[in-house]
Amino acid sequence: MLVLRKSLGLSLDDLLAVVREFTHPTISRAALHRMLKRHGVSAREALSVDRPRTKPLKAYEPGFVHIDVKYLPQMADETTRRYLPVCGH
């Protein structure tokens, strides 16, 4: 549990779902929080998890639309990749 918290920086609720699924199905959220607090990893801000920084969108003149294409994961039963256009103004 501590390794997941330190290496991935999972939130309390995400960590609780993983712990309940794979190691301890009856653990309570409060018990998990107490354990994280006892080991000094209850605050995610204190963890040094390297996450890629996102850069702000470029400021375009009025009239332009910024469009990104995000490719979705291909499922086993699909033959082509799907994508999701993301637009900003």
PLY file of the C-alpha trace (Angstrom):
ply
format ascii 1.0
element vertex 89
property float x
property float y
property float z
element edge 88
property int vertex1
property int vertex2
end_header
0.00 0.00 0.00
2.76 2.42 0.90
4.68 1.62 -2.26
1.63 2.37 -4.41
1.07 5.64 -2.60
4.71 6.72 -2.88
5.38 5.60 -6.45
2.07 6.42 -8.14
0.71 9.11 -5.83
-2.75 7.56 -5.85
-5.53 9.42 -4.09
-7.03 7.91 -0.96
-10.13 6.70 -2.79
-8.14 5.19 -5.66
-5.79 3.48 -3.23
-8.77 2.18 -1.25
-10.25 0.62 -4.40
-6.97 -1.12 -5.22
-6.45 -2.38 -1.67
-10.01 -3.70 -1.42
-9.72 -5.44 -4.78
-6.36 -7.13 -4.29
-5.29 -7.36 -0.65
-7.81 -6.50 2.05
-11.50 -6.48 0.98
-12.86 -5.31 4.35
-10.54 -2.37 5.08
-12.28 0.91 5.85
-11.37 4.25 4.36
-10.61 5.63 7.83
-8.28 2.72 8.66
-6.39 3.22 5.40
-6.08 6.95 6.08
-4.77 6.31 9.62
-2.16 3.90 8.24
-1.01 6.44 5.63
-0.86 9.16 8.27
1.13 6.91 10.62
3.75 6.38 7.89
3.84 10.05 6.88
2.34 9.74 3.40
-1.20 10.97 3.99
-0.70 14.28 2.18
-0.25 13.79 -1.56
1.38 17.20 -1.86
4.27 16.00 0.32
5.01 13.11 -2.02
7.65 13.70 -4.66
5.85 12.10 -7.58
7.22 13.36 -10.88
4.30 14.15 -13.13
4.61 15.75 -16.51
3.76 19.42 -16.41
1.12 20.59 -18.82
1.78 23.78 -20.64
-0.95 26.35 -21.21
-2.62 26.62 -24.57
-1.20 29.15 -26.95
-3.20 32.37 -27.08
-4.64 32.71 -30.58
-6.29 35.75 -32.15
-10.09 35.79 -32.03
-11.61 33.61 -34.71
-9.17 30.68 -34.39
-10.10 27.40 -32.73
-7.45 25.14 -31.19
-8.14 21.42 -31.77
-6.19 18.52 -30.26
-6.78 14.86 -31.05
-6.52 12.41 -28.17
-6.26 8.78 -29.17
-8.28 6.44 -26.98
-6.96 3.00 -26.02
-7.87 0.29 -28.49
-10.06 -2.38 -26.95
-9.56 -6.08 -27.68
-12.81 -6.35 -29.66
-12.10 -3.30 -31.86
-10.25 -3.32 -35.16
-9.47 0.41 -35.35
-8.37 3.06 -32.90
-10.87 5.65 -31.78
-10.04 9.27 -31.11
-11.55 12.17 -29.24
-11.26 15.71 -30.60
-10.66 18.28 -27.86
-11.36 21.88 -28.79
-10.61 25.14 -27.03
-11.13 28.73 -27.86
0 1
1 2
2 3
3 4
4 5
5 6
6 7
7 8
8 9
9 10
10 11
11 12
12 13
13 14
14 15
15 16
16 17
17 18
18 19
19 20
20 21
21 22
22 23
23 24
24 25
25 26
26 27
27 28
28 29
29 30
30 31
31 32
32 33
33 34
34 35
35 36
36 37
37 38
38 39
39 40
40 41
41 42
42 43
43 44
44 45
45 46
46 47
47 48
48 49
49 50
50 51
51 52
52 53
53 54
54 55
55 56
56 57
57 58
58 59
59 60
60 61
61 62
62 63
63 64
64 65
65 66
66 67
67 68
68 69
69 70
70 71
71 72
72 73
73 74
74 75
75 76
76 77
77 78
78 79
79 80
80 81
81 82
82 83
83 84
84 85
85 86
86 87
87 88
